[in-house]
Amino acid sequence: MEDEHIEFDTDQQGLPSASSSGSSQFTSRSVFGQPEVPGMAAWLIRKGIISNESQAKGLLVGIVIVDFIIAGIIFYFFVIK
């Protein structure tokens, strides 16, 4: 198997630079060099619920926050009380 060397763009402090991705906004993950939309985001776009990936990110983060609130309420009323 051939040993491949991977280099990352870094800023002056040695941290990955935001400019290396071309944009500071939400970007798709990349598998084998080709951009790939995450599964839930693609499903939401196909169903017409949202129109782009940044909206998907916001919606999914909002759902997680609501889930934590519901879990906290259930935990409070059924475990603590």
Backbone as JSON Lines, residues from 0, in Angstrom:
{"i":0,"aa":"M","n":[0.85,-1.18,0.0],"ca":[0.0,0.0,0.0],"c":[0.89,1.24,0.0]}
{"i":1,"aa":"E","n":[0.55,2.18,-0.83],"ca":[1.35,3.39,-0.97],"c":[1.08,4.36,0.17]}
{"i":2,"aa":"D","n":[2.14,4.92,0.73],"ca":[2.01,5.88,1.83],"c":[1.68,7.25,1.26]}
{"i":3,"aa":"E","n":[0.5,7.79,1.64],"ca":[0.09,9.09,1.15],"c":[0.32,10.14,2.23]}
{"i":4,"aa":"H","n":[0.79,11.3,1.82],"ca":[1.02,12.39,2.75],"c":[-0.1,13.4,2.57]}
{"i":5,"aa":"I","n":[-0.73,13.77,3.68],"ca":[-1.82,14.73,3.65],"c":[-1.36,16.0,4.31]}
{"i":6,"aa":"E","n":[-1.57,17.13,3.64],"ca":[-1.2,18.42,4.2],"c":[-2.46,19.26,4.37]}
{"i":7,"aa":"F","n":[-2.51,20.02,5.47],"ca":[-3.64,20.89,5.74],"c":[-3.18,22.33,5.7]}
{"i":8,"aa":"D","n":[-4.05,23.21,5.19],"ca":[-3.76,24.64,5.23],"c":[-3.91,25.11,6.67]}
{"i":9,"aa":"T","n":[-2.91,25.81,7.17],"ca":[-2.98,26.3,8.54],"c":[-2.68,27.79,8.56]}
{"i":10,"aa":"D","n":[-3.18,28.46,9.61],"ca":[-2.87,29.88,9.76],"c":[-1.54,30.03,10.48]}
{"i":11,"aa":"Q","n":[-1.21,31.24,10.89],"ca":[0.09,31.49,11.52],"c":[0.23,30.8,12.87]}
{"i":12,"aa":"Q","n":[-0.87,30.5,13.54],"ca":[-0.81,29.86,14.85],"c":[-0.86,28.34,14.75]}
{"i":13,"aa":"G","n":[-0.9,27.81,13.53],"ca":[-0.91,26.38,13.35],"c":[-2.31,25.78,13.35]}
{"i":14,"aa":"L","n":[-3.34,26.62,13.39],"ca":[-4.71,26.13,13.38],"c":[-5.21,26.08,11.94]}
{"i":15,"aa":"P","n":[-6.16,25.18,11.64],"ca":[-6.71,25.15,10.28],"c":[-7.31,26.5,9.93]}
{"i":16,"aa":"S","n":[-7.01,27.0,8.76],"ca":[-7.49,28.33,8.39],"c":[-8.89,28.25,7.81]}
{"i":17,"aa":"A","n":[-9.71,29.26,8.12],"ca":[-11.08,29.31,7.61],"c":[-11.09,29.58,6.12]}
{"i":18,"aa":"S","n":[-10.06,30.26,5.62],"ca":[-10.02,30.59,4.2],"c":[-9.69,29.38,3.34]}
{"i":19,"aa":"S","n":[-9.15,28.32,3.94],"ca":[-8.78,27.16,3.13],"c":[-10.0,26.46,2.58]}
{"i":20,"aa":"S","n":[-11.17,26.59,3.25],"ca":[-12.38,25.95,2.75],"c":[-13.05,26.81,1.7]}
{"i":21,"aa":"G","n":[-12.61,28.05,1.52],"ca":[-13.18,28.92,0.53],"c":[-14.32,29.76,1.06]}
{"i":22,"aa":"S","n":[-14.87,29.39,2.19],"ca":[-16.0,30.13,2.77],"c":[-16.07,29.82,4.25]}
{"i":23,"aa":"S","n":[-16.51,30.81,5.02],"ca":[-16.65,30.59,6.45],"c":[-18.04,30.05,6.79]}
{"i":24,"aa":"Q","n":[-18.89,29.87,5.77],"ca":[-20.23,29.35,5.99],"c":[-20.19,27.83,6.05]}
{"i":25,"aa":"F","n":[-21.33,27.25,6.37],"ca":[-21.48,25.8,6.44],"c":[-21.19,25.18,5.07]}
{"i":26,"aa":"T","n":[-20.34,24.18,5.03],"ca":[-20.05,23.52,3.77],"c":[-20.25,22.03,3.92]}
{"i":27,"aa":"S","n":[-20.56,21.38,2.82],"ca":[-20.78,19.95,2.83],"c":[-19.49,19.21,3.16]}
{"i":28,"aa":"R","n":[-19.66,18.02,3.71],"ca":[-18.48,17.19,3.92],"c":[-18.02,16.68,2.55]}
{"i":29,"aa":"S","n":[-16.82,16.21,2.49],"ca":[-16.28,15.75,1.23],"c":[-15.78,14.33,1.4]}
{"i":30,"aa":"V","n":[-16.23,13.44,0.53],"ca":[-15.79,12.06,0.56],"c":[-15.05,11.79,-0.74]}
{"i":31,"aa":"F","n":[-13.8,11.4,-0.63],"ca":[-12.95,11.13,-1.77],"c":[-12.91,12.32,-2.73]}
{"i":32,"aa":"G","n":[-12.91,13.55,-2.17],"ca":[-12.75,14.74,-2.97],"c":[-14.03,15.29,-3.59]}
{"i":33,"aa":"Q","n":[-15.16,14.56,-3.48],"ca":[-16.4,15.04,-4.06],"c":[-17.34,15.5,-2.95]}
{"i":34,"aa":"P","n":[-17.91,16.71,-3.07],"ca":[-18.81,17.2,-2.03],"c":[-20.03,16.3,-1.88]}
{"i":35,"aa":"E","n":[-20.43,16.1,-0.65],"ca":[-21.57,15.23,-0.37],"c":[-22.45,15.93,0.67]}
{"i":36,"aa":"V","n":[-23.73,16.05,0.35],"ca":[-24.68,16.66,1.27],"c":[-25.04,15.61,2.32]}
{"i":37,"aa":"P","n":[-25.0,15.98,3.63],"ca":[-25.39,15.02,4.67],"c":[-26.81,14.5,4.43]}
{"i":38,"aa":"G","n":[-27.08,13.27,4.83],"ca":[-28.33,12.58,4.53],"c":[-29.58,13.31,4.97]}
{"i":39,"aa":"M","n":[-29.63,13.79,6.22],"ca":[-30.83,14.48,6.71],"c":[-31.04,15.78,5.95]}
{"i":40,"aa":"A","n":[-29.97,16.51,5.66],"ca":[-30.1,17.76,4.91],"c":[-30.62,17.48,3.51]}
{"i":41,"aa":"A","n":[-30.12,16.45,2.87],"ca":[-30.58,16.09,1.52],"c":[-32.06,15.72,1.54]}
{"i":42,"aa":"W","n":[-32.49,14.98,2.55],"ca":[-33.89,14.58,2.66],"c":[-34.78,15.8,2.85]}
{"i":43,"aa":"L","n":[-34.37,16.74,3.72],"ca":[-35.15,17.96,3.95],"c":[-35.24,18.81,2.68]}
{"i":44,"aa":"I","n":[-34.17,18.86,1.9],"ca":[-34.17,19.61,0.65],"c":[-35.08,18.93,-0.37]}
{"i":45,"aa":"R","n":[-35.01,17.59,-0.48],"ca":[-35.87,16.85,-1.41],"c":[-37.35,17.03,-1.09]}
{"i":46,"aa":"K","n":[-37.7,17.06,0.19],"ca":[-39.1,17.21,0.6],"c":[-39.58,18.65,0.47]}
{"i":47,"aa":"G","n":[-38.69,19.59,0.21],"ca":[-39.07,20.99,0.05],"c":[-39.27,21.73,1.36]}
{"i":48,"aa":"I","n":[-38.83,21.15,2.47],"ca":[-38.97,21.79,3.77],"c":[-38.0,22.97,3.89]}
{"i":49,"aa":"I","n":[-36.82,22.81,3.32],"ca":[-35.8,23.86,3.32],"c":[-35.25,24.0,1.91]}
{"i":50,"aa":"S","n":[-34.46,25.07,1.69],"ca":[-33.94,25.28,0.34],"c":[-32.43,25.13,0.21]}
{"i":51,"aa":"N","n":[-31.69,25.15,1.35],"ca":[-30.23,24.98,1.25],"c":[-29.67,24.37,2.53]}
{"i":52,"aa":"E","n":[-28.38,24.08,2.51],"ca":[-27.76,23.38,3.63],"c":[-27.66,24.22,4.9]}
{"i":53,"aa":"S","n":[-27.48,25.52,4.76],"ca":[-27.38,26.35,5.96],"c":[-28.71,26.38,6.72]}
{"i":54,"aa":"Q","n":[-29.82,26.36,5.98],"ca":[-31.13,26.26,6.64],"c":[-31.28,24.9,7.32]}
{"i":55,"aa":"A","n":[-30.76,23.87,6.7],"ca":[-30.82,22.52,7.3],"c":[-30.05,22.5,8.61]}
{"i":56,"aa":"K","n":[-28.89,23.12,8.62],"ca":[-28.08,23.17,9.84],"c":[-28.86,23.85,10.95]}
{"i":57,"aa":"G","n":[-29.47,24.99,10.66],"ca":[-30.25,25.71,11.67],"c":[-31.43,24.91,12.16]}
{"i":58,"aa":"L","n":[-32.15,24.28,11.25],"ca":[-33.32,23.48,11.63],"c":[-32.91,22.29,12.49]}
{"i":59,"aa":"L","n":[-31.86,21.59,12.11],"ca":[-31.44,20.41,12.87],"c":[-30.9,20.79,14.24]}
{"i":60,"aa":"V","n":[-30.19,21.91,14.36],"ca":[-29.72,22.38,15.66],"c":[-30.92,22.75,16.53]}
{"i":61,"aa":"G","n":[-31.92,23.4,15.93],"ca":[-33.14,23.74,16.66],"c":[-33.87,22.51,17.18]}
{"i":62,"aa":"I","n":[-33.93,21.47,16.36],"ca":[-34.58,20.22,16.78],"c":[-33.84,19.6,17.95]}
{"i":63,"aa":"V","n":[-32.52,19.62,17.93],"ca":[-31.73,19.07,19.04],"c":[-31.99,19.85,20.33]}
{"i":64,"aa":"I","n":[-32.06,21.17,20.22],"ca":[-32.33,22.0,21.41],"c":[-33.7,21.68,21.99]}
{"i":65,"aa":"V","n":[-34.71,21.57,21.12],"ca":[-36.07,21.23,21.59],"c":[-36.06,19.84,22.23]}
{"i":66,"aa":"D","n":[-35.34,18.89,21.66],"ca":[-35.25,17.55,22.25],"c":[-34.64,17.59,23.65]}
{"i":67,"aa":"F","n":[-33.59,18.39,23.85],"ca":[-32.99,18.5,25.18],"c":[-33.97,19.11,26.18]}
{"i":68,"aa":"I","n":[-34.74,20.09,25.75],"ca":[-35.74,20.7,26.64],"c":[-36.8,19.68,27.03]}
{"i":69,"aa":"I","n":[-37.3,18.93,26.05],"ca":[-38.31,17.89,26.33],"c":[-37.73,16.83,27.26]}
{"i":70,"aa":"A","n":[-36.5,16.41,27.03],"ca":[-35.87,15.41,27.89],"c":[-35.71,15.95,29.31]}
{"i":71,"aa":"G","n":[-35.37,17.22,29.45],"ca":[-35.25,17.82,30.78],"c":[-36.58,17.85,31.51]}
{"i":72,"aa":"I","n":[-37.65,18.2,30.8],"ca":[-38.98,18.21,31.41],"c":[-39.4,16.82,31.85]}
{"i":73,"aa":"I","n":[-39.19,15.84,31.0],"ca":[-39.54,14.44,31.34],"c":[-38.71,13.99,32.53]}
{"i":74,"aa":"F","n":[-37.42,14.29,32.52],"ca":[-36.55,13.9,33.63],"c":[-37.01,14.56,34.93]}
{"i":75,"aa":"Y","n":[-37.38,15.83,34.87],"ca":[-37.81,16.54,36.07],"c":[-39.1,15.94,36.65]}
{"i":76,"aa":"F","n":[-40.09,15.72,35.83],"ca":[-41.39,15.26,36.34],"c":[-41.43,13.76,36.68]}
{"i":77,"aa":"F","n":[-40.65,12.93,36.0],"ca":[-40.73,11.49,36.23],"c":[-39.58,10.91,37.05]}
{"i":78,"aa":"V","n":[-38.49,11.63,37.19],"ca":[-37.34,11.08,37.93],"c":[-37.12,11.86,39.23]}
{"i":79,"aa":"I","n":[-37.06,13.17,39.13],"ca":[-36.73,13.98,40.3],"c":[-37.94,14.14,41.22]}
{"i":80,"aa":"K","n":[-39.08,14.46,40.68],"ca":[-40.26,14.77,41.47],"c":[-40.89,13.56,42.09]}
